[in-house]
């Protein structure tokens, strides 16, 4: 028998899980497995079929489908950890956001699906708290970025909902760099909020890859598409992709060319 799969732990105030709402699990598995080196394990099916993606023995993401005839857009959702899903949900309502689902109990805790005042969807996860960050191994999510018209207003919203200014700096901090509001958890940058015009506000998930350009070519071979050209950023070489069902995400190599 191999080593048991390591469960991702809820990190309060920080993004700590990502999940794709797909139309077909087999289609999503056939695209993301070869592209990001994922293997898969069955997850909770209370809300419909669900898989957990695993990289080197660590859970890194989830893929689910909605049971029934409803077909929402294929999209990745970022989940922020919290000590209390009820308190966070109330904070969303009080600060002009909207609640779509929950709080609901599942096998790893309680979740909420919500949207900020700009319309960007996100999740809230109350689970076993820990200080573990995502692995930097290729295939894992390493960066989450909010694209929105007013990143400073968005930072106030999320900061109040998740009590960013009350966290110990050694575990969590917010800073401004490279024209972004950047979140740091356990000593490394994990997310940012940046200004964006021309696209609906949304949280974009970035997965680590060894070679961004090679990942773009592989995504196209697997039925996906590149959205623009790869580019170098202060955080690495980045490319935006569309999966075989139309879901958007990005890949990033650790060092720019």
N, C-alpha and C positions, 0 to 999 in steps of 0.2 A: 504494500500500500504506500502511496505517496504522502507527502506532507499535507496536513489539512489546510484548506484555503483560509487565508487571513481575511477577516471581516474588516471593512472600513469603519472607523469610529466617527461618531458625530463630534465635530469641532465647533464649539460655540462661537457664533458671530461670523464664521467664515464659510465659504463654499466648500462642501466636503463630499458631495455626491452629484453625479450627472446621470440622467436617464433619458433614453430616446423613446418617443412614442411612434412606433412604426406601423405600417399597414400589414406586414407579413413577416413573421419571425424568421422564416427560412431565407427570405430575400435579404433581410438585414444581416443575418449571420453570414451569408455568402459574400457580402460586401465587406463588412468590418473585420471579420475573422482574418482573411488573408491580408487586408490592408494594414491592420494594426497588430497582428500577431496574437489575436485573442483566442482563447478557448472559452467554453461556455458551460455553465452549470444551471440547473433549474432553480428558479426563484419562486417567491410566493405568487399564487395565482388567484388570490381573492378578487382582484379587479380585472382579471383576464390573464392570458398566457404571459409569462415573464421569464427572461433569462438574465443571469449575471455574467458579465464578461470578466475574464480572469487573465492576468499577465504575471508570469513567474510566481504563481501561488497567491496573488493578491487580487481581491475584487477591485475593479476600477470603474465599472459602469453598469448600467442596467438597460435592457431593451424590453419593452412591453408593447402589447397591442390592446386596443379597446374591444371588449366583447360586445357583440351586437352589430347593428347596422350603421352606427354613427362612425364617420370617417373624418376625424380631425386632421389638420395639416401635420405632416411628418416633421417633428421638431425635437431638439434637445432641450431639456429643462435642467437648470442648475438649482441645487438644493443647498440652503444655508442651514447650519446647525443652530440649535437654540436649547436653552435649559427648559423652556416652557412653550409648547406650541400654542396653548391658549393665550398666553400673554403676547406672544408675537402676532397672532392673528388679530387680537384686539388692537395692537399697535398699527397694523396695516389699515384697519378700518378707520381708526382715529386720524390717520395722516393722509387720507384721501385715496388709498389703494382699494382694491377689490378682492374679495375672496371667492374662489370658484369651487373649491372642494375642501372639506375638513373643518377642524382636525379629525382625522380618521386613524384608527389603530391598525397596525400591520405587524409582521413578525419582528421587525427591527425597531419598533417604536411607534411614533405618531407623526403623521404628515399633514401638511396644508399645501394646497395649490393656490397661488395668488397672482396679482399683477400690481405693479407700482402705478403711481398716478400718471405716468407717461404711457402705460400700456404694456410694458415689458413683463412677460410671465416669469415666475420663479417659484421655487418650492421652499418649504420650511420643514426641517426634520428635527424632531425631538427623539433622541436615542441615547445609547450608552456613550457618555462623554469621554473623550480622550484627547491627547495632544499629538496624535499621529497625523502627519500630513500625507498627501498623495505621494506615491513613489515617483521618482523622476525617470523610471524605466521607460523606454520607448513603448508606446501603446497606451500609456496612462494619461489622464488629463492633467495638465501642468499649469494652465492659465485659463482664466475666465474673464471675459471682458463685456461690460455693458456698453452698447452703442445707443446713445440717446441725445436728444437735442440740448438738454441742460444737465450736464453731469454733476454740477454742484448742487442743484436742487435734488437730484437723485441721491447724492451722497448724504444729504440731510435726512431724506426719507429713510434710507436703509440704516443710517447711523442711529436714528431714533428707534427704529423697530428692533435693532439688534444690539443697542447699547454700546456702540463702538467706542465712544469716548470714556467709558467706564472700565475698559479692559486693561489688564496689566500690559505695559509696552513690551515686556520681554516675551509675551505670548502673542500679542496682536497689536498692530499699529496701522495708522492711516497716514499717508504722506502724499505730496504732490511731486510728480517727476515726469519728464518727457511728455508734458501736456496731458497728463492723466492723473486722476485720483487713484492711488495705488494702495491696495490692501496687502499687508504682510502678516503671515501667520507662522509662528515658530521659526522666525528668522529668515524667511524667504518670501518673495513676492508671489502671490497666488491669484490676484484678481485686480481689475482696474475698471474705472468708469471714465469714458471718454466721449467727447462731443462728436456727433455724427448727424449729417443732414442727408435726406433722400431715401432713407430706409426706415421702416417702423422700428421703434425702440425694441431691443432684444438683448438677451445675454448670449454671447457667442462662446462656444466651448473650443479650446485649443488642446489637441492631443500631441504628445511628444513623439517625434520620429527621428531616426538617425539621419535621414537625407530628405529634405523637403521636396526637392525636385523629383527624386525617384518616387516619393509617395504620390505626387501629382500624377505621374505617368501610370502608376499602378491603379490609382483610383479610376482613371479613365478606362483602363483595361477591364476593370470590374463593373463597368456600366455607370460610373459616376461622371462628374464633369468638373473642370476647373472654373472658378469664378475670378477672372482676371489672372494676372501673372504673379508668380512668387516674388516676394520683396524682402529686403533686409530691414530689420528694426533693431532698436536697442536691446530687445529681448531675444532675438534670434531670427532666423529666416522663416518667413510665414507664407502660407498659401491658404486661400479660402476655397473650399470644395463643396460640391453638392453630391449627396449619396444617390444610390440607384433608385430611391423612391422620392427624391426631391428635398431631403433634409439637409440643412446647411450646417457646416462646422469648419474648423480650421485645423491645420497641422503646423507644427513649429519644431525646428531643430534647435539645439541648445546654443549654437554659436552662429552668428551671421557670417556670410561669406565675405 
